[in-house]
């Protein structure tokens, strides 16, 4: 063989290697607030997903293809979330995954049908993502409305009747508060106070001052990390002993750390089984993965882990020639899939995923207790 022929053969072999490498990768795109008010819980839910993806990749991937999770920071800005999602779609993502925030996910929704790409496991429980059914969106976690309603039911069961509601003034806040109001209506009650605050630069001490004027026995905060933490601190700084409650979007170690001593006794709703339980196989598996990675398992990490497991099962069922349409169809055909003690089912009329809701209380050491 001549030197020229050898050179062209080397180039051809290198090119084939590049193509083979590209085909051996499944790009999964995430846009979320890596920085900003939701950063702590975004970090943990993403860590949980990576624990599962890393285990799958270590065992050969899906149909010989490794999963590459690319995460872009939208700084918890809905406009940037949409722009990030479009960039990930243009890169060739087979799915969007673990978006964070209700208005942020809503900003992404128009892109799904336009580009025929599934969004799996948005890290939000907004009812607008459940009904009406979006053929390209697959929820994993339960709805915020069910969480809020369950929290109100619990407060009623322990004799608390004077309940105040504090919410962020956006679609997330409105959605979750609808669940709380449904719970109050069942008990034939009304909130003693209901205050909204802006998502940008809220004045939580002023909001809390207005709420405490109604002498509530409990305050349900619907919002994200920093604002809720500041609100709860303001309640205690004012001398109130009202029971403090929030939803699972704040079930992160970062949120607990931000509360400090104020966290003792705070109730946080949960959408997955306890992170220290071994009664369910998925928790036991997640614990082992976290141990190997030298991480402490948290509720937010379990959400990411379970969400990744659903996505991977969909990719497996999509067959060796995975594309966006085959993944969507595979997910919609998933019936009674056992995540490890939790069953997930989808159909053309139901993309809700799990319905699991529980409550936890923070103990003096900053650990969730059920």
ABEGO torsion letter per residue (X at the ends): XBAAAAAAAAAAAAAAAAAAAAAABBBBBBBBBABEAAAAAAAAAAAAAAAAAAAAAAAGEBGGBBBBBBBBBAGGBAAAAAAAAAAAAAAGBABBBGBBEAAAAAAAAAAAAAAGBBBBGBBBABAAAAOBBBAABBBABBBAAAAAAAAAAAAAAAGBABBBBBBBBBAAAAAAAAAAAAAAAAAGBBBABBBBBBABGBBAAAAAAAAAAAGBABBBBBEBGAAAAAAAAAAAAAGBABBBBBBAAABBAAAAAAAEAAABGBBBBBABBBAABAABAAAAAAAAAAAAAGBBBBAAAAAAAAAAAAAAAAAAAAEABBBAAAAAAAAAABBGBBAGGBBBBBBAABAAEBABBBBBBBBAAGBBBX
